[in-house]
């Protein structure tokens, strides 16, 4: 659950119509954030519920927001390098597609 607090929400100062590099960076960071959120959510499922802290919907909502905050900070730090790897892989695939398209057009296929 990606949560946005409507009271504290500030529109990000990112112009998505800007350069392609900025758009790739934003997309990579969001993918990293989503991956980390899902990872934290699955890791939290392995914790056994106890009588002291029973499972309830309030606790689930709190943990969803906490996981989202953790994932956002982890992605923002860039220390894991997932966004960078996503961007590199995307650029490599795009080059392969461009080369294949170019070779088809030069060979008249």
Chimera marker file (.cmm) of the C-alpha trace (Angstrom):
<marker_set name="trace">
<marker id="1" x="0.000" y="0.000" z="0.000" r="1" g="1" b="0" radius="0.5"/>
<marker id="2" x="1.597" y="3.205" z="-1.141" r="1" g="1" b="0" radius="0.5"/>
<marker id="3" x="0.356" y="5.887" z="1.197" r="1" g="1" b="0" radius="0.5"/>
<marker id="4" x="0.241" y="9.630" z="0.625" r="1" g="1" b="0" radius="0.5"/>
<marker id="5" x="-0.646" y="11.815" z="3.585" r="1" g="1" b="0" radius="0.5"/>
<marker id="6" x="-2.954" y="14.471" z="2.069" r="1" g="1" b="0" radius="0.5"/>
<marker id="7" x="-2.072" y="16.953" z="4.806" r="1" g="1" b="0" radius="0.5"/>
<marker id="8" x="1.693" y="16.822" z="4.341" r="1" g="1" b="0" radius="0.5"/>
<marker id="9" x="1.754" y="16.058" z="0.619" r="1" g="1" b="0" radius="0.5"/>
<marker id="10" x="3.939" y="18.345" z="-1.447" r="1" g="1" b="0" radius="0.5"/>
<marker id="11" x="3.951" y="18.027" z="-5.204" r="1" g="1" b="0" radius="0.5"/>
<marker id="12" x="7.385" y="16.761" z="-6.220" r="1" g="1" b="0" radius="0.5"/>
<marker id="13" x="9.450" y="19.337" z="-8.036" r="1" g="1" b="0" radius="0.5"/>
<marker id="14" x="10.135" y="17.009" z="-10.964" r="1" g="1" b="0" radius="0.5"/>
<marker id="15" x="9.313" y="17.923" z="-14.516" r="1" g="1" b="0" radius="0.5"/>
<marker id="16" x="8.503" y="14.609" z="-16.198" r="1" g="1" b="0" radius="0.5"/>
<marker id="17" x="8.348" y="16.296" z="-19.581" r="1" g="1" b="0" radius="0.5"/>
<marker id="18" x="12.053" y="17.111" z="-19.160" r="1" g="1" b="0" radius="0.5"/>
<marker id="19" x="15.011" y="15.125" z="-20.341" r="1" g="1" b="0" radius="0.5"/>
<marker id="20" x="14.826" y="11.405" z="-20.903" r="1" g="1" b="0" radius="0.5"/>
<marker id="21" x="17.547" y="10.845" z="-18.300" r="1" g="1" b="0" radius="0.5"/>
<marker id="22" x="15.413" y="12.463" z="-15.582" r="1" g="1" b="0" radius="0.5"/>
<marker id="23" x="12.422" y="10.342" z="-16.562" r="1" g="1" b="0" radius="0.5"/>
<marker id="24" x="14.548" y="7.177" z="-16.493" r="1" g="1" b="0" radius="0.5"/>
<marker id="25" x="15.924" y="8.086" z="-13.058" r="1" g="1" b="0" radius="0.5"/>
<marker id="26" x="12.459" y="8.742" z="-11.608" r="1" g="1" b="0" radius="0.5"/>
<marker id="27" x="11.085" y="5.512" z="-13.098" r="1" g="1" b="0" radius="0.5"/>
<marker id="28" x="14.054" y="3.507" z="-11.802" r="1" g="1" b="0" radius="0.5"/>
<marker id="29" x="13.725" y="4.926" z="-8.299" r="1" g="1" b="0" radius="0.5"/>
<marker id="30" x="9.991" y="4.211" z="-8.218" r="1" g="1" b="0" radius="0.5"/>
<marker id="31" x="10.584" y="0.636" z="-9.362" r="1" g="1" b="0" radius="0.5"/>
<marker id="32" x="13.227" y="0.232" z="-6.651" r="1" g="1" b="0" radius="0.5"/>
<marker id="33" x="10.836" y="1.675" z="-4.078" r="1" g="1" b="0" radius="0.5"/>
<marker id="34" x="8.052" y="-0.689" z="-5.141" r="1" g="1" b="0" radius="0.5"/>
<marker id="35" x="10.396" y="-3.694" z="-5.081" r="1" g="1" b="0" radius="0.5"/>
<marker id="36" x="11.672" y="-2.804" z="-1.613" r="1" g="1" b="0" radius="0.5"/>
<marker id="37" x="8.138" y="-2.228" z="-0.348" r="1" g="1" b="0" radius="0.5"/>
<marker id="38" x="7.059" y="-5.688" z="-1.502" r="1" g="1" b="0" radius="0.5"/>
<marker id="39" x="10.238" y="-7.195" z="-0.067" r="1" g="1" b="0" radius="0.5"/>
<marker id="40" x="9.637" y="-5.615" z="3.346" r="1" g="1" b="0" radius="0.5"/>
<marker id="41" x="5.989" y="-6.675" z="3.273" r="1" g="1" b="0" radius="0.5"/>
<marker id="42" x="6.917" y="-10.300" z="2.590" r="1" g="1" b="0" radius="0.5"/>
<marker id="43" x="9.657" y="-10.244" z="5.229" r="1" g="1" b="0" radius="0.5"/>
<marker id="44" x="7.206" y="-8.924" z="7.811" r="1" g="1" b="0" radius="0.5"/>
<marker id="45" x="4.869" y="-11.874" z="7.096" r="1" g="1" b="0" radius="0.5"/>
<marker id="46" x="7.491" y="-14.209" z="8.533" r="1" g="1" b="0" radius="0.5"/>
<marker id="47" x="7.137" y="-12.676" z="12.002" r="1" g="1" b="0" radius="0.5"/>
<marker id="48" x="5.007" y="-14.892" z="14.219" r="1" g="1" b="0" radius="0.5"/>
<marker id="49" x="2.096" y="-13.099" z="15.889" r="1" g="1" b="0" radius="0.5"/>
<marker id="50" x="2.139" y="-13.177" z="19.662" r="1" g="1" b="0" radius="0.5"/>
<marker id="51" x="-0.486" y="-12.696" z="22.342" r="1" g="1" b="0" radius="0.5"/>
<marker id="52" x="1.283" y="-9.522" z="23.379" r="1" g="1" b="0" radius="0.5"/>
<marker id="53" x="0.903" y="-7.969" z="19.908" r="1" g="1" b="0" radius="0.5"/>
<marker id="54" x="-2.065" y="-9.616" z="18.156" r="1" g="1" b="0" radius="0.5"/>
<marker id="55" x="-2.709" y="-9.119" z="14.434" r="1" g="1" b="0" radius="0.5"/>
<marker id="56" x="-5.444" y="-6.630" z="13.585" r="1" g="1" b="0" radius="0.5"/>
<marker id="57" x="-6.304" y="-4.285" z="10.718" r="1" g="1" b="0" radius="0.5"/>
<marker id="58" x="-4.894" y="-1.228" z="12.492" r="1" g="1" b="0" radius="0.5"/>
<marker id="59" x="-1.536" y="-2.921" z="12.888" r="1" g="1" b="0" radius="0.5"/>
<marker id="60" x="-1.565" y="-3.968" z="9.228" r="1" g="1" b="0" radius="0.5"/>
<marker id="61" x="-2.222" y="-0.398" z="8.090" r="1" g="1" b="0" radius="0.5"/>
<marker id="62" x="0.550" y="0.883" z="10.342" r="1" g="1" b="0" radius="0.5"/>
<marker id="63" x="3.017" y="-1.681" z="8.997" r="1" g="1" b="0" radius="0.5"/>
<marker id="64" x="2.019" y="-0.883" z="5.403" r="1" g="1" b="0" radius="0.5"/>
<marker id="65" x="2.760" y="2.796" z="5.984" r="1" g="1" b="0" radius="0.5"/>
<marker id="66" x="5.988" y="1.944" z="7.825" r="1" g="1" b="0" radius="0.5"/>
<marker id="67" x="7.125" y="-0.389" z="5.029" r="1" g="1" b="0" radius="0.5"/>
<marker id="68" x="6.375" y="2.314" z="2.470" r="1" g="1" b="0" radius="0.5"/>
<marker id="69" x="8.369" y="4.891" z="4.427" r="1" g="1" b="0" radius="0.5"/>
<marker id="70" x="11.299" y="2.497" z="4.842" r="1" g="1" b="0" radius="0.5"/>
<marker id="71" x="11.212" y="1.560" z="1.156" r="1" g="1" b="0" radius="0.5"/>
<marker id="72" x="11.120" y="5.222" z="0.143" r="1" g="1" b="0" radius="0.5"/>
<marker id="73" x="14.128" y="6.113" z="2.261" r="1" g="1" b="0" radius="0.5"/>
<marker id="74" x="16.060" y="3.054" z="1.124" r="1" g="1" b="0" radius="0.5"/>
<marker id="75" x="15.343" y="3.813" z="-2.540" r="1" g="1" b="0" radius="0.5"/>
<marker id="76" x="16.174" y="7.492" z="-2.088" r="1" g="1" b="0" radius="0.5"/>
<marker id="77" x="19.585" y="6.647" z="-0.621" r="1" g="1" b="0" radius="0.5"/>
<marker id="78" x="20.510" y="4.674" z="-3.744" r="1" g="1" b="0" radius="0.5"/>
<marker id="79" x="22.815" y="2.444" z="-1.725" r="1" g="1" b="0" radius="0.5"/>
<marker id="80" x="21.307" y="-0.779" z="-3.029" r="1" g="1" b="0" radius="0.5"/>
<marker id="81" x="21.787" y="0.245" z="-6.661" r="1" g="1" b="0" radius="0.5"/>
<marker id="82" x="18.596" y="-1.391" z="-7.902" r="1" g="1" b="0" radius="0.5"/>
<marker id="83" x="17.430" y="1.744" z="-9.739" r="1" g="1" b="0" radius="0.5"/>
<marker id="84" x="20.838" y="2.137" z="-11.373" r="1" g="1" b="0" radius="0.5"/>
<marker id="85" x="20.759" y="-1.482" z="-12.531" r="1" g="1" b="0" radius="0.5"/>
<marker id="86" x="17.219" y="-1.090" z="-13.896" r="1" g="1" b="0" radius="0.5"/>
<marker id="87" x="18.290" y="1.988" z="-15.861" r="1" g="1" b="0" radius="0.5"/>
<marker id="88" x="21.396" y="0.245" z="-17.238" r="1" g="1" b="0" radius="0.5"/>
<marker id="89" x="19.400" y="-2.822" z="-18.292" r="1" g="1" b="0" radius="0.5"/>
<marker id="90" x="16.733" y="-0.667" z="-19.912" r="1" g="1" b="0" radius="0.5"/>
<marker id="91" x="19.338" y="1.306" z="-21.858" r="1" g="1" b="0" radius="0.5"/>
<marker id="92" x="21.053" y="-1.904" z="-23.004" r="1" g="1" b="0" radius="0.5"/>
<marker id="93" x="17.768" y="-3.363" z="-24.223" r="1" g="1" b="0" radius="0.5"/>
<marker id="94" x="16.886" y="-0.104" z="-25.977" r="1" g="1" b="0" radius="0.5"/>
<marker id="95" x="20.254" y="-0.119" z="-27.782" r="1" g="1" b="0" radius="0.5"/>
<marker id="96" x="19.674" y="-3.693" z="-28.934" r="1" g="1" b="0" radius="0.5"/>
<marker id="97" x="16.218" y="-2.775" z="-30.224" r="1" g="1" b="0" radius="0.5"/>
<marker id="98" x="17.583" y="0.311" z="-31.980" r="1" g="1" b="0" radius="0.5"/>
<marker id="99" x="20.413" y="-1.711" z="-33.574" r="1" g="1" b="0" radius="0.5"/>
<marker id="100" x="18.007" y="-4.402" z="-34.773" r="1" g="1" b="0" radius="0.5"/>
<marker id="101" x="15.654" y="-1.799" z="-36.213" r="1" g="1" b="0" radius="0.5"/>
<marker id="102" x="18.528" y="0.008" z="-37.901" r="1" g="1" b="0" radius="0.5"/>
<marker id="103" x="19.934" y="-3.176" z="-39.425" r="1" g="1" b="0" radius="0.5"/>
<marker id="104" x="16.508" y="-4.124" z="-40.797" r="1" g="1" b="0" radius="0.5"/>
<marker id="105" x="16.075" y="-0.705" z="-42.388" r="1" g="1" b="0" radius="0.5"/>
<marker id="106" x="19.549" y="-0.775" z="-43.985" r="1" g="1" b="0" radius="0.5"/>
<marker id="107" x="19.050" y="-4.299" z="-45.373" r="1" g="1" b="0" radius="0.5"/>
<marker id="108" x="15.664" y="-3.407" z="-46.779" r="1" g="1" b="0" radius="0.5"/>
<marker id="109" x="13.708" y="-5.994" z="-44.814" r="1" g="1" b="0" radius="0.5"/>
<link id1="1" id2="2" r="1" g="1" b="0" radius="0.2"/>
<link id1="2" id2="3" r="1" g="1" b="0" radius="0.2"/>
<link id1="3" id2="4" r="1" g="1" b="0" radius="0.2"/>
<link id1="4" id2="5" r="1" g="1" b="0" radius="0.2"/>
<link id1="5" id2="6" r="1" g="1" b="0" radius="0.2"/>
<link id1="6" id2="7" r="1" g="1" b="0" radius="0.2"/>
<link id1="7" id2="8" r="1" g="1" b="0" radius="0.2"/>
<link id1="8" id2="9" r="1" g="1" b="0" radius="0.2"/>
<link id1="9" id2="10" r="1" g="1" b="0" radius="0.2"/>
<link id1="10" id2="11" r="1" g="1" b="0" radius="0.2"/>
<link id1="11" id2="12" r="1" g="1" b="0" radius="0.2"/>
<link id1="12" id2="13" r="1" g="1" b="0" radius="0.2"/>
<link id1="13" id2="14" r="1" g="1" b="0" radius="0.2"/>
<link id1="14" id2="15" r="1" g="1" b="0" radius="0.2"/>
<link id1="15" id2="16" r="1" g="1" b="0" radius="0.2"/>
<link id1="16" id2="17" r="1" g="1" b="0" radius="0.2"/>
<link id1="17" id2="18" r="1" g="1" b="0" radius="0.2"/>
<link id1="18" id2="19" r="1" g="1" b="0" radius="0.2"/>
<link id1="19" id2="20" r="1" g="1" b="0" radius="0.2"/>
<link id1="20" id2="21" r="1" g="1" b="0" radius="0.2"/>
<link id1="21" id2="22" r="1" g="1" b="0" radius="0.2"/>
<link id1="22" id2="23" r="1" g="1" b="0" radius="0.2"/>
<link id1="23" id2="24" r="1" g="1" b="0" radius="0.2"/>
<link id1="24" id2="25" r="1" g="1" b="0" radius="0.2"/>
<link id1="25" id2="26" r="1" g="1" b="0" radius="0.2"/>
<link id1="26" id2="27" r="1" g="1" b="0" radius="0.2"/>
<link id1="27" id2="28" r="1" g="1" b="0" radius="0.2"/>
<link id1="28" id2="29" r="1" g="1" b="0" radius="0.2"/>
<link id1="29" id2="30" r="1" g="1" b="0" radius="0.2"/>
<link id1="30" id2="31" r="1" g="1" b="0" radius="0.2"/>
<link id1="31" id2="32" r="1" g="1" b="0" radius="0.2"/>
<link id1="32" id2="33" r="1" g="1" b="0" radius="0.2"/>
<link id1="33" id2="34" r="1" g="1" b="0" radius="0.2"/>
<link id1="34" id2="35" r="1" g="1" b="0" radius="0.2"/>
<link id1="35" id2="36" r="1" g="1" b="0" radius="0.2"/>
<link id1="36" id2="37" r="1" g="1" b="0" radius="0.2"/>
<link id1="37" id2="38" r="1" g="1" b="0" radius="0.2"/>
<link id1="38" id2="39" r="1" g="1" b="0" radius="0.2"/>
<link id1="39" id2="40" r="1" g="1" b="0" radius="0.2"/>
<link id1="40" id2="41" r="1" g="1" b="0" radius="0.2"/>
<link id1="41" id2="42" r="1" g="1" b="0" radius="0.2"/>
<link id1="42" id2="43" r="1" g="1" b="0" radius="0.2"/>
<link id1="43" id2="44" r="1" g="1" b="0" radius="0.2"/>
<link id1="44" id2="45" r="1" g="1" b="0" radius="0.2"/>
<link id1="45" id2="46" r="1" g="1" b="0" radius="0.2"/>
<link id1="46" id2="47" r="1" g="1" b="0" radius="0.2"/>
<link id1="47" id2="48" r="1" g="1" b="0" radius="0.2"/>
<link id1="48" id2="49" r="1" g="1" b="0" radius="0.2"/>
<link id1="49" id2="50" r="1" g="1" b="0" radius="0.2"/>
<link id1="50" id2="51" r="1" g="1" b="0" radius="0.2"/>
<link id1="51" id2="52" r="1" g="1" b="0" radius="0.2"/>
<link id1="52" id2="53" r="1" g="1" b="0" radius="0.2"/>
<link id1="53" id2="54" r="1" g="1" b="0" radius="0.2"/>
<link id1="54" id2="55" r="1" g="1" b="0" radius="0.2"/>
<link id1="55" id2="56" r="1" g="1" b="0" radius="0.2"/>
<link id1="56" id2="57" r="1" g="1" b="0" radius="0.2"/>
<link id1="57" id2="58" r="1" g="1" b="0" radius="0.2"/>
<link id1="58" id2="59" r="1" g="1" b="0" radius="0.2"/>
<link id1="59" id2="60" r="1" g="1" b="0" radius="0.2"/>
<link id1="60" id2="61" r="1" g="1" b="0" radius="0.2"/>
<link id1="61" id2="62" r="1" g="1" b="0" radius="0.2"/>
<link id1="62" id2="63" r="1" g="1" b="0" radius="0.2"/>
<link id1="63" id2="64" r="1" g="1" b="0" radius="0.2"/>
<link id1="64" id2="65" r="1" g="1" b="0" radius="0.2"/>
<link id1="65" id2="66" r="1" g="1" b="0" radius="0.2"/>
<link id1="66" id2="67" r="1" g="1" b="0" radius="0.2"/>
<link id1="67" id2="68" r="1" g="1" b="0" radius="0.2"/>
<link id1="68" id2="69" r="1" g="1" b="0" radius="0.2"/>
<link id1="69" id2="70" r="1" g="1" b="0" radius="0.2"/>
<link id1="70" id2="71" r="1" g="1" b="0" radius="0.2"/>
<link id1="71" id2="72" r="1" g="1" b="0" radius="0.2"/>
<link id1="72" id2="73" r="1" g="1" b="0" radius="0.2"/>
<link id1="73" id2="74" r="1" g="1" b="0" radius="0.2"/>
<link id1="74" id2="75" r="1" g="1" b="0" radius="0.2"/>
<link id1="75" id2="76" r="1" g="1" b="0" radius="0.2"/>
<link id1="76" id2="77" r="1" g="1" b="0" radius="0.2"/>
<link id1="77" id2="78" r="1" g="1" b="0" radius="0.2"/>
<link id1="78" id2="79" r="1" g="1" b="0" radius="0.2"/>
<link id1="79" id2="80" r="1" g="1" b="0" radius="0.2"/>
<link id1="80" id2="81" r="1" g="1" b="0" radius="0.2"/>
<link id1="81" id2="82" r="1" g="1" b="0" radius="0.2"/>
<link id1="82" id2="83" r="1" g="1" b="0" radius="0.2"/>
<link id1="83" id2="84" r="1" g="1" b="0" radius="0.2"/>
<link id1="84" id2="85" r="1" g="1" b="0" radius="0.2"/>
<link id1="85" id2="86" r="1" g="1" b="0" radius="0.2"/>
<link id1="86" id2="87" r="1" g="1" b="0" radius="0.2"/>
<link id1="87" id2="88" r="1" g="1" b="0" radius="0.2"/>
<link id1="88" id2="89" r="1" g="1" b="0" radius="0.2"/>
<link id1="89" id2="90" r="1" g="1" b="0" radius="0.2"/>
<link id1="90" id2="91" r="1" g="1" b="0" radius="0.2"/>
<link id1="91" id2="92" r="1" g="1" b="0" radius="0.2"/>
<link id1="92" id2="93" r="1" g="1" b="0" radius="0.2"/>
<link id1="93" id2="94" r="1" g="1" b="0" radius="0.2"/>
<link id1="94" id2="95" r="1" g="1" b="0" radius="0.2"/>
<link id1="95" id2="96" r="1" g="1" b="0" radius="0.2"/>
<link id1="96" id2="97" r="1" g="1" b="0" radius="0.2"/>
<link id1="97" id2="98" r="1" g="1" b="0" radius="0.2"/>
<link id1="98" id2="99" r="1" g="1" b="0" radius="0.2"/>
<link id1="99" id2="100" r="1" g="1" b="0" radius="0.2"/>
<link id1="100" id2="101" r="1" g="1" b="0" radius="0.2"/>
<link id1="101" id2="102" r="1" g="1" b="0" radius="0.2"/>
<link id1="102" id2="103" r="1" g="1" b="0" radius="0.2"/>
<link id1="103" id2="104" r="1" g="1" b="0" radius="0.2"/>
<link id1="104" id2="105" r="1" g="1" b="0" radius="0.2"/>
<link id1="105" id2="106" r="1" g="1" b="0" radius="0.2"/>
<link id1="106" id2="107" r="1" g="1" b="0" radius="0.2"/>
<link id1="107" id2="108" r="1" g="1" b="0" radius="0.2"/>
<link id1="108" id2="109" r="1" g="1" b="0" radius="0.2"/>
</marker_set>
